[in-house]
Amino acid sequence: MSRKGKYRCLILMFLILDLALMGWMGYRLLDRKIPDQILVDHEDSQEVTKLLKQPFVTFDDAITVSGKDSYTLHCRVLGVIPFKDVKVKNTSAKEVYVSGEAVGIYMQTKGVLIIDTGEILSENGEKETPARDIVKPGDYIVAFNQDKIKCKQDLLDELAELDEKEVTLKVRRGKETIPLSVTPVKDKDGEYKLGIWVRDDTQGIGTLTFVDENGRYGALGHGISDVDTGELLSIADGKLYNARILGVRKGEKGNPGEISGLIRYDSENILGNISENSKNGIFGTFRADQLEAMNLEKISIGYKQDLKTGPASILCSTDGEVKEYAAEITRIDMNHEDTNKSFVIQVTDKELLEKTGGIVQGMSGSPVIQNGKLFGAVTHVFVQDATGGYGIFIENMMKYAE
């Protein structure tokens, strides 16, 4: 082949690659604009296809009747190319009590979480690592030989009474519980050690998003992960507490700010229990007397297909009082792989920008309001731009409160 022919082949190859890349990017863009599933109010008279309207996209006129509360719309590009199926689920309009109040969080892990392994200086003066390559960060110790382990103190008590060389640890790894043999080492004080770093609880400040009529609440909009392993914490128990805000460290470019507060772990300060720590937030049951005392406002929830780019507001507390602050929705992603990054919100309120610089740690769970409806909650802050961050659709949080 001549040099001219090779050049033409190369140009053609690049052209094909460019077209393939453009096609893929177009597919991804369209996929994120048309949701896989939508909820529609029984009383809403709008046509569903109008809610999902996009250029070059059409929907089949006929549907298969599969159930009284849901059906599937077949979506095509240019009226010919099958694109995706959209599940439409009919539901009744819901109202919840919207919050924005800062709350204290305390959770106990289900078993003892292994953070990492380490060295032990044995009684012989040698450095040993008895648990290395046996246990893994993220494992939960649930039993020591035949005895159940609930907390770090249980583990310490077992080691204090140990009179044998090899022990069996039962650990929960993912969905499996497996036995592991470990040989503890006596340190220079004559005490047995396993050579592991562990944790059995966590605490912090977050924001309460909503409480429904049955007393089920949702907060944070994202799960609580261990700071060392990065894994979502598996919890056995937890409590939601009243919190008093002490101050705010203002967010700056490259340095996210933070709300600092005081949590008094007294029974009279308990707002409710924490029964679930999920990727879409923490959930549990609110105490009825506390709900009455907080005097929360009731509001209708909004579905994701009705959220629009443009003016919105967020509810949050930076000084002990919940206030509504102006913001703007700048991007919406109907099908983001990470459900708590479904839209981008930018703080525009001068008062909040002056106080916090925008979104700070502790504001996760702050309700997002548009046109008088609750559409979601703030979940993340951008490290390089504290004025903006991500949010989660409220319907993704409501799944865990039902």
C-alpha positions in Angstrom: 0.0 0.0 0.0 1.3 3.4 -0.9 2.1 6.1 1.6 -1.0 8.0 0.4 -3.2 5.0 0.9 -1.9 4.4 4.4 -2.6 8.0 5.3 -6.2 7.7 4.0 -6.7 4.5 6.1 -5.3 6.3 9.2 -7.7 9.3 8.6 -10.6 6.9 8.1 -9.8 5.0 11.3 -9.6 8.2 13.3 -12.9 9.3 11.8 -14.6 6.0 12.8 -13.2 6.3 16.3 -14.5 9.9 16.6 -17.9 8.9 15.4 -18.0 5.9 17.8 -16.9 8.2 20.7 -19.5 10.8 19.8 -22.2 8.1 19.6 -21.1 6.7 23.0 -21.1 10.2 24.6 -24.5 10.9 23.1 -25.9 7.7 24.4 -24.6 8.4 27.9 -26.0 11.9 27.9 -29.4 10.7 26.8 -29.3 7.9 29.3 -28.7 10.3 32.1 -31.6 12.6 31.0 -34.2 9.8 30.8 -34.7 7.9 34.1 -35.0 4.1 34.3 -38.0 4.6 36.7 -40.3 7.4 37.6 -43.0 7.8 40.2 -46.2 9.6 39.1 -48.9 10.9 41.3 -52.3 9.3 40.7 -53.8 12.8 40.7 -51.3 14.3 38.2 -53.0 14.8 34.9 -49.8 15.4 32.9 -48.9 12.9 30.3 -45.9 10.9 31.3 -44.3 11.2 27.8 -44.4 15.0 28.2 -42.5 14.7 31.4 -39.8 12.6 29.6 -39.7 14.6 26.4 -36.3 14.8 24.8 -35.1 15.6 21.2 -35.0 12.6 18.8 -36.8 10.4 21.4 -40.2 8.8 21.1 -42.3 6.4 23.1 -44.5 3.5 22.0 -48.2 4.4 21.9 -49.3 1.0 23.3 -48.1 -0.6 26.6 -48.4 -4.0 28.1 -50.7 -4.0 31.1 -48.7 -5.8 33.8 -50.3 -4.4 37.0 -52.6 -1.7 38.3 -49.8 0.3 39.9 -47.0 0.2 37.2 -46.3 -0.1 33.5 -43.4 0.1 31.1 -42.8 2.6 28.4 -40.6 1.5 25.5 -38.3 4.3 24.4 -36.8 4.6 20.8 -34.4 7.0 19.2 -35.5 8.5 15.9 -38.6 6.4 16.3 -36.7 3.2 15.2 -33.7 2.4 17.3 -34.7 0.7 20.7 -33.1 2.7 23.5 -34.4 1.8 26.9 -37.5 0.8 28.9 -38.8 3.3 31.5 -40.8 1.8 34.4 -43.7 4.1 35.4 -45.0 3.5 38.9 -48.2 5.2 40.1 -48.3 6.4 43.6 -50.2 8.8 45.9 -48.9 12.2 46.7 -47.0 12.1 50.0 -46.3 14.7 52.6 -43.5 14.7 55.2 -42.3 17.0 58.0 -39.2 18.8 56.6 -36.4 19.7 59.0 -32.9 21.1 58.3 -32.0 20.8 62.0 -28.4 19.8 63.0 -28.4 16.5 64.9 -25.9 14.4 66.8 -25.2 10.9 65.6 -23.9 7.9 67.6 -23.6 4.4 66.2 -22.2 1.1 67.4 -20.8 -1.3 64.9 -22.2 -4.8 64.4 -19.2 -6.7 65.7 -15.7 -5.1 66.1 -14.4 -3.5 62.9 -10.8 -4.3 62.0 -9.1 -1.2 60.7 -5.6 -2.5 60.0 -2.9 -4.9 61.4 0.2 -3.8 63.2 3.4 -4.9 64.8 3.8 -6.1 68.4 7.1 -6.0 70.4 7.1 -9.5 71.9 8.4 -10.4 75.4 11.5 -11.7 73.6 12.1 -8.2 72.1 11.2 -9.3 68.6 8.7 -7.5 66.3 5.8 -9.8 65.3 2.7 -9.4 63.2 0.4 -12.3 64.2 -2.7 -11.2 62.2 -1.1 -9.9 59.0 -2.3 -11.7 55.8 -5.0 -13.4 57.9 -7.5 -10.7 58.7 -8.3 -7.8 56.4 -9.3 -4.2 56.9 -13.1 -4.1 56.8 -13.6 -7.5 58.6 -15.9 -7.5 61.6 -14.9 -9.8 64.5 -18.2 -11.4 65.7 -16.8 -14.3 67.9 -13.6 -15.2 69.8 -13.4 -19.0 69.9 -17.0 -19.8 70.9 -17.8 -16.5 72.6 -19.8 -13.7 70.9 -18.0 -10.4 70.5 -20.1 -7.2 70.5 -17.5 -4.5 71.4 -13.8 -3.8 72.0 -14.1 -4.5 75.7 -15.4 -8.1 75.0 -12.3 -8.7 72.9 -10.0 -7.3 75.6 -11.7 -9.5 78.2 -11.2 -12.6 76.1 -7.5 -11.8 75.6 -7.0 -11.1 79.3 -8.3 -14.6 80.2 -6.4 -16.4 77.4 -4.3 -19.4 78.3 -3.8 -21.0 74.9 -1.6 -20.2 71.9 -4.0 -20.4 69.0 -7.5 -18.9 68.8 -10.3 -18.9 66.3 -11.8 -15.6 65.3 -15.1 -15.6 63.5 -15.2 -12.6 61.2 -17.9 -11.2 58.9 -16.4 -10.4 55.5 -18.9 -9.0 53.1 -21.9 -11.4 53.3 -19.9 -14.3 54.6 -18.9 -15.3 58.1 -15.6 -17.2 58.1 -13.4 -18.7 60.9 -9.7 -17.6 61.0 -6.9 -19.0 63.1 -4.6 -16.5 64.8 -1.8 -17.1 67.2 -1.7 -14.2 69.7 1.7 -12.8 70.8 2.7 -12.0 74.4 4.1 -8.4 74.6 6.8 -7.2 76.9 4.2 -6.8 79.7 3.2 -10.5 79.4 -0.2 -9.6 77.9 -1.6 -11.4 74.8 -2.1 -9.2 71.7 -3.6 -9.9 68.3 -1.7 -7.1 66.4 -4.9 -5.4 65.1 -6.4 -2.0 65.2 -10.1 -2.0 65.8 -13.1 0.3 66.2 -16.6 -0.4 67.6 -18.4 3.0 67.4 -18.6 6.3 65.6 -20.2 9.7 66.2 -20.6 13.1 64.5 -22.9 15.9 63.4 -25.3 15.8 60.5 -28.6 17.3 59.3 -32.1 15.8 59.7 -33.9 15.8 56.3 -37.4 14.7 57.0 -39.8 12.8 59.3 -42.9 11.1 57.9 -46.3 10.7 59.5 -45.3 7.3 60.9 -42.3 8.7 62.7 -39.8 7.3 60.3 -37.0 9.8 59.5 -34.2 10.2 57.0 -30.9 12.1 57.5 -27.6 12.9 55.8 -28.5 11.6 52.3 -25.4 9.4 52.3 -24.2 6.6 54.5 -21.5 6.8 57.2 -18.3 5.1 56.2 -15.3 4.3 58.3 -12.6 7.0 57.9 -9.8 4.4 57.6 -11.3 1.6 55.5 -13.7 3.7 53.5 -16.3 1.0 53.9 -19.9 1.6 54.8 -20.3 0.8 58.5 -22.4 -2.2 59.5 -24.3 -1.1 62.6 -25.9 -2.9 65.5 -27.5 0.1 67.2 -27.5 3.8 67.2 -29.1 6.9 68.5 -30.0 10.4 67.1 -29.4 13.2 69.6 -30.1 16.9 70.0 -27.0 18.8 69.1 -25.8 22.4 70.0 -23.8 24.2 67.3 -20.7 25.8 68.7 -19.3 27.3 65.5 -18.6 27.0 61.8 -15.2 26.8 60.1 -15.7 28.5 56.8 -15.1 26.5 53.6 -12.4 27.6 51.2 -11.0 26.4 47.9 -9.2 23.1 48.6 -10.3 23.1 52.3 -13.9 22.1 53.1 -15.4 23.8 56.1 -17.2 22.2 59.0 -19.9 22.7 61.5 -18.8 21.9 65.0 -21.2 21.1 67.8 -21.7 19.6 71.2 -23.6 16.4 71.7 -24.8 15.4 75.2 -25.4 11.7 75.3 -28.2 11.8 77.9 -31.4 10.0 77.6 -33.5 13.2 77.6 -31.5 14.4 74.5 -32.4 11.3 72.4 -34.4 12.2 69.3 -34.8 8.6 68.1 -33.0 5.4 67.2 -30.8 4.6 64.2 -31.8 1.3 62.6 -30.2 1.6 59.2 -27.0 3.0 57.8 -27.4 2.8 54.0 -25.7 4.4 51.0 -28.6 6.9 50.8 -28.5 8.0 54.4 -29.3 7.0 57.9 -32.8 6.0 59.0 -34.8 5.1 62.0 -37.8 6.1 64.2 -38.3 9.5 65.7 -39.6 9.9 69.2 -43.2 11.2 69.1 -42.7 13.7 72.0 -39.6 15.1 70.3 -41.4 15.5 67.0 -44.1 17.6 68.7 -41.5 19.7 70.4 -39.6 20.5 67.2 -42.8 21.9 65.5 -41.7 20.9 62.0 -43.5 22.1 58.8 -45.4 19.6 56.6 -44.5 19.7 52.9 -45.2 17.7 49.7 -42.4 15.7 48.2 -41.4 16.3 44.5 -40.4 13.6 42.1 -37.2 13.8 40.1 -38.7 14.3 36.7 -40.3 17.6 38.0 -37.0 19.0 39.3 -35.7 21.8 37.0 -32.4 23.6 36.7 -32.8 27.1 38.2 -33.7 28.7 41.5 -34.2 26.5 44.6 -33.4 26.8 48.3 -31.9 24.8 51.1 -32.9 24.5 54.8 -30.0 24.3 57.3 -28.9 25.4 60.7 -25.6 27.2 61.3 -26.4 29.0 64.5 -29.1 26.9 66.2 -31.9 28.1 64.1 -33.1 26.6 60.8 -33.3 29.1 58.0 -34.1 28.9 54.3 -31.3 30.0 52.0 -31.3 30.7 48.2 -29.5 28.3 45.9 -29.6 27.1 42.3 -29.9 23.7 40.7 -27.3 23.7 37.9 -27.3 20.1 36.7 -29.6 17.1 37.0 -28.6 13.5 36.3 -31.5 11.0 36.3 -29.4 7.9 36.3 -26.1 8.6 38.1 -24.3 5.5 39.2 -24.0 7.0 42.7 -27.6 7.9 43.7 -26.4 10.6 46.2 -24.8 12.5 43.3 -28.0 13.0 41.3 -27.9 16.8 40.9 -25.6 19.7 41.5 -26.6 22.6 43.7 -24.9 26.0 44.1 -25.4 28.2 47.1 -26.2 31.8 46.0 -27.5 33.3 49.3 -25.1 36.0 50.4 -25.8 35.5 54.1 -25.0 31.8 54.0 -21.9 32.4 51.8 -20.7 34.9 54.4 -21.2 32.4 57.3 -20.0 29.2 55.8 -18.5 29.9 52.3 -21.3 27.7 50.9 -21.7 24.0 51.8 -19.7 22.6 54.7 -19.4 19.3 56.5 -22.3 18.8 58.8 -24.8 20.1 56.2 -25.3 16.7 54.6 -29.0 16.1 54.7 -30.0 19.7 54.3 -33.4 19.7 52.5 -33.6 21.0 49.0 -36.8 22.9 48.2 -38.1 24.0 44.8 -41.6 25.4 44.0 -42.8 24.6 47.5 -41.9 20.9 47.3 -39.1 18.8 48.9 -37.0 17.4 46.1 -33.9 16.1 47.8 -31.0 16.8 50.2 -27.5 18.1 50.0 -24.9 15.3 50.2 -21.4 16.5 49.2 -19.4 19.6 48.9 -16.9 20.3 46.0 -13.4 20.5 47.5 -12.3 23.1 45.0 -15.5 25.1 45.1 -17.2 25.2 48.5 -20.2 27.1 47.1 -21.4 24.0 45.3 -22.0 20.3 45.8 -24.1 17.2 45.0 -27.6 16.2 46.2 -29.8 13.1 46.3 -33.4 12.8 45.1 -35.8 12.6 48.0 -37.5 9.5 46.5 -34.2 7.6 46.8 -34.2 8.4 50.5 -37.9 7.7 51.0 -37.4 4.0 49.9 -35.7 3.4 53.3 -38.4 5.1 55.3 -41.3 3.0 54.1 
